[in-house]
Amino acid sequence: MMCKGMLYDYAAALQEDNFNLENKIGLDLRAMEEEAAHLSGLIDTTRASKRDILAEIVEVERQIMLWERKIILEKEVRRPTTQEVCVCGEV
């Protein structure tokens, strides 16, 4: 049979354990919240970088298409006119 003193000691130990556990959980939660905020910032930064890179890719592709058109036009301009006449069969 347990006496009142032992029950009081047991209850006090449980209260202390609960208090310590609550503090530990609170600290862990705050640390996780800080990490989540940090990771959220990294995600935002990464998304912005991705958006910028995609915009650069689109611009580079546009420039490539323009240069390809210029090359084709330059080849057409430099082609000898006599060759065009010969192809048509008029010479």
Long-range contacts (C-beta under 8 A, 24 or more apart in sequence): none
